[in-house]
């Protein structure tokens, strides 16, 4: 199925996700100076600016004479900030509502937040899209579920030359409960494991130097780690998909949405001693890690192909366009 190309507008947030979106083709304008947002216009260490991407100011977006096929927002603040732009709109739900409430002050309540979100999306004719079924159920906005994806051909051949595990995680201190960090520490704290990500409060834990640098790390390490609280987070995320695409087996805890089959493409356990034992097996046996990593790559191709994301998000844009057209076509009272 061939997807259409679109003229899209989004706000700079989740560079990895935006980079994935850009591969649909078409023009992509990215607002880089949202008030209250970080100062960096684009994190070039995370991803290169897409060839079809252009960084613009908020004022440029508000004054552009070119109609956008769709505006892609990442939170309610984005929608409110860009409410004057007359075009179809999509709200992408990257996290569970429960997780957001834990990171915030818990106000308003879950039920109030769900009601506010549903009311506003209906009022402006916007469409909700979640990156997993868990997130869709959490917010209950009645939108689409479009899984992220990865392409093994974008990654380097796996060597596993470094006998160490790898984990990619940002803001660990804030997200400890979401990431089941106590389990991670109990299982892997004494083992050779490199943690990569934006964590200024953790000495020695820094982001990869570049997208190519992250690909190098994925190709060199023996296995990948993903632990998550099953009530707050999925048994997979984009970093894990990319690790599987690069040919790494995954070690983590049991989660209903995990694509890991124990003993086939990785290992699963809720017991830290067992997890440690599985990690030690892969550290000692590169051939086993290679075999399981190849199985993980096969799983990635079957369950998280990038083409499926492109097709799913193309359908979501078409739905957003229909909702917006119905809104502007409705008789005024």
Secondary structure, DSSP 8 states (H G I E B T S, - for coil): -----EEEEEES--HHHHHHHHTT-EEEEEE---TTS-S-S--TTT----TTEEEE-HHHHHH--S--SEEEESSHHHHHHTTTS-S-EEEEE-S-HHHHHHHTT--S-HHHHHHHHHHHHHHHT-EEEESSHHHHHHHT---EE----B-GGGS------EEEEEEE-S-TTTTTTTTTHHHHHHHHTTS-EEEES--TTSTT----SSHHHHHHHHHHEEEEEE---TTTS-S--HHHHHHHHTT-EEEE---TT----BTTTEEE-S-HHHHHHHHHHHHH-HHHHHHHHHHHHHHHHHH-BHHHHHHHHHHHHHHHHHHHHHHHHS---
